[in-house]
């Protein structure tokens, strides 16, 4: 179960980097907006 969630997070991360909207990512991955914002914060901290 954990590996599939990690896979979803990796997919969402790539979608965020590509510039996809939160709504599309939520629909495709099933992750919550809270999770997406956390991933976005991690990405932003690298730049």
OpenMM code with the backbone's topology and positions (N, CA, C; nanometers):
from openmm import Vec3, app, unit

residues = "UNK UNK UNK UNK UNK UNK UNK UNK UNK UNK UNK UNK UNK UNK UNK UNK UNK UNK UNK UNK UNK UNK UNK UNK UNK UNK UNK UNK UNK UNK UNK UNK UNK UNK UNK UNK UNK UNK UNK UNK UNK UNK UNK UNK UNK UNK UNK".split()
positions = [
    Vec3(0.0830, -0.1203, 0.0000),
    Vec3(0.0000, 0.0000, 0.0000),
    Vec3(0.0867, 0.1256, 0.0000),
    Vec3(0.1912, 0.1250, 0.0811),
    Vec3(0.2750, 0.2433, 0.0904),
    Vec3(0.3462, 0.2719, -0.0407),
    Vec3(0.3892, 0.1680, -0.1098),
    Vec3(0.4601, 0.1900, -0.2363),
    Vec3(0.3677, 0.2508, -0.3407),
    Vec3(0.2406, 0.2123, -0.3413),
    Vec3(0.1487, 0.2711, -0.4383),
    Vec3(0.1233, 0.4188, -0.4071),
    Vec3(0.1186, 0.4533, -0.2797),
    Vec3(0.1020, 0.5936, -0.2417),
    Vec3(0.2265, 0.6731, -0.2812),
    Vec3(0.3430, 0.6119, -0.2659),
    Vec3(0.4672, 0.6771, -0.3084),
    Vec3(0.4673, 0.6966, -0.4593),
    Vec3(0.4158, 0.5989, -0.5320),
    Vec3(0.4062, 0.6104, -0.6778),
    Vec3(0.3134, 0.7250, -0.7170),
    Vec3(0.2015, 0.7375, -0.6447),
    Vec3(0.1073, 0.8460, -0.6727),
    Vec3(0.1707, 0.9814, -0.6434),
    Vec3(0.2452, 0.9880, -0.5345),
    Vec3(0.3121, 1.1139, -0.5000),
    Vec3(0.4169, 1.1501, -0.6042),
    Vec3(0.4888, 1.0500, -0.6538),
    Vec3(0.5892, 1.0754, -0.7573),
    Vec3(0.5225, 1.1236, -0.8854),
    Vec3(0.4096, 1.0634, -0.9180),
    Vec3(0.3350, 1.1056, -1.0376),
    Vec3(0.2827, 1.2475, -1.0206),
    Vec3(0.2286, 1.2781, -0.9024),
    Vec3(0.1780, 1.4122, -0.8751),
    Vec3(0.2913, 1.5138, -0.8794),
    Vec3(0.4059, 1.4760, -0.8281),
    Vec3(0.5230, 1.5649, -0.8300),
    Vec3(0.5605, 1.5996, -0.9738),
    Vec3(0.5636, 1.4979, -1.0599),
    Vec3(0.5981, 1.5207, -1.1995),
    Vec3(0.4925, 1.6081, -1.2677),
    Vec3(0.3662, 1.5869, -1.2353),
    Vec3(0.2587, 1.6671, -1.2936),
    Vec3(0.2702, 1.8129, -1.2483),
    Vec3(0.3072, 1.8352, -1.1213),
    Vec3(0.3260, 1.9718, -1.0720),
    Vec3(0.4417, 2.0395, -1.1445),
    Vec3(0.5492, 1.9653, -1.1646),
    Vec3(0.6646, 2.0210, -1.2347),
    Vec3(0.6261, 2.0569, -1.3786),
    Vec3(0.5402, 1.9758, -1.4383),
    Vec3(0.4948, 2.0011, -1.5755),
    Vec3(0.3955, 2.1160, -1.5835),
    Vec3(0.3448, 2.1617, -1.4679),
    Vec3(0.2553, 2.2762, -1.4661),
    Vec3(0.1079, 2.2423, -1.4719),
    Vec3(0.0719, 2.1172, -1.4430),
    Vec3(-0.0695, 2.0798, -1.4421),
    Vec3(-0.1406, 2.1435, -1.3227),
    Vec3(-0.2703, 2.1619, -1.3361),
    Vec3(-0.3496, 2.2245, -1.2305),
    Vec3(-0.3816, 2.1248, -1.1198),
    Vec3(-0.4059, 2.1777, -0.9988),
    Vec3(-0.4378, 2.0927, -0.8840),
    Vec3(-0.5587, 2.0035, -0.9119),
    Vec3(-0.6624, 2.0587, -0.9730),
    Vec3(-0.7844, 1.9815, -0.9977),
    Vec3(-0.7556, 1.8581, -1.0821),
    Vec3(-0.6758, 1.8750, -1.1865),
    Vec3(-0.6422, 1.7630, -1.2746),
    Vec3(-0.5596, 1.6588, -1.1993),
    Vec3(-0.4644, 1.7049, -1.1192),
    Vec3(-0.3795, 1.6126, -1.0442),
    Vec3(-0.4617, 1.5367, -0.9404),
    Vec3(-0.5514, 1.6076, -0.8699),
    Vec3(-0.6380, 1.5427, -0.7714),
    Vec3(-0.7224, 1.4348, -0.8376),
    Vec3(-0.7757, 1.4660, -0.9539),
    Vec3(-0.8613, 1.3722, -1.0258),
    Vec3(-0.7823, 1.2488, -1.0704),
    Vec3(-0.6618, 1.2699, -1.1222),
    Vec3(-0.5818, 1.1595, -1.1749),
    Vec3(-0.5195, 1.0727, -1.0659),
    Vec3(-0.4760, 1.1345, -0.9557),
    Vec3(-0.4036, 1.0596, -0.8532),
    Vec3(-0.4885, 1.0244, -0.7318),
    Vec3(-0.5930, 1.1015, -0.7051),
    Vec3(-0.6745, 1.0765, -0.5875),
    Vec3(-0.6149, 1.1340, -0.4595),
    Vec3(-0.5065, 1.2094, -0.4727),
    Vec3(-0.4459, 1.2712, -0.3552),
    Vec3(-0.5237, 1.3960, -0.3145),
    Vec3(-0.5148, 1.4302, -0.1868),
    Vec3(-0.5835, 1.5489, -0.1369),
    Vec3(-0.5046, 1.6741, -0.1709),
    Vec3(-0.5736, 1.7872, -0.1686),
    Vec3(-0.5081, 1.9146, -0.1968),
    Vec3(-0.3976, 1.9416, -0.0943),
    Vec3(-0.4204, 1.8998, 0.0288),
    Vec3(-0.3201, 1.9165, 0.1345),
    Vec3(-0.1904, 1.8441, 0.0954),
    Vec3(-0.2025, 1.7232, 0.0417),
    Vec3(-0.0851, 1.6474, -0.0019),
    Vec3(-0.0152, 1.7177, -0.1176),
    Vec3(-0.0936, 1.7699, -0.2107),
    Vec3(-0.0364, 1.8377, -0.3271),
    Vec3(0.0385, 1.9637, -0.2857),
    Vec3(-0.0164, 2.0375, -0.1907),
    Vec3(0.0509, 2.1590, -0.1440),
    Vec3(0.1818, 2.1242, -0.0739),
    Vec3(0.1835, 2.0130, -0.0023),
    Vec3(0.3056, 1.9689, 0.0639),
    Vec3(0.4123, 1.9332, -0.0402),
    Vec3(0.3726, 1.8631, -0.1455),
    Vec3(0.4657, 1.8282, -0.2539),
    Vec3(0.5152, 1.9545, -0.3222),
    Vec3(0.4253, 2.0496, -0.3459),
    Vec3(0.4638, 2.1752, -0.4106),
    Vec3(0.5637, 2.2517, -0.3236),
    Vec3(0.5444, 2.2487, -0.1933),
    Vec3(0.6365, 2.3170, -0.1016),
    Vec3(0.7744, 2.2516, -0.1082),
    Vec3(0.7788, 2.1178, -0.1161),
    Vec3(0.9066, 2.0479, -0.1281),
    Vec3(0.9778, 2.0862, -0.2573),
    Vec3(0.9024, 2.0966, -0.3654),
    Vec3(0.9603, 2.1339, -0.4944),
    Vec3(1.0147, 2.2771, -0.4872),
    Vec3(0.9370, 2.3662, -0.4297),
    Vec3(0.9753, 2.5070, -0.4215),
    Vec3(1.1001, 2.5282, -0.3363),
    Vec3(1.1177, 2.4451, -0.2359),
    Vec3(1.2330, 2.4624, -0.1482),
    Vec3(1.3645, 2.4295, -0.2186),
    Vec3(1.3589, 2.3578, -0.3281),
    Vec3(1.4802, 2.3219, -0.4024),
    Vec3(1.5275, 2.4348, -0.4940),
    Vec3(1.4435, 2.5350, -0.5152),
    Vec3(1.4797, 2.6421, -0.6087),
    Vec3(1.5098, 2.7712, -0.5373),
] * unit.nanometer
topology = app.Topology()
chain = topology.addChain("A")
for resn in residues:
    res = topology.addResidue(resn, chain)
    for name in ("N", "CA", "C"):
        topology.addAtom(name, app.Element.getBySymbol(name[0]), res)
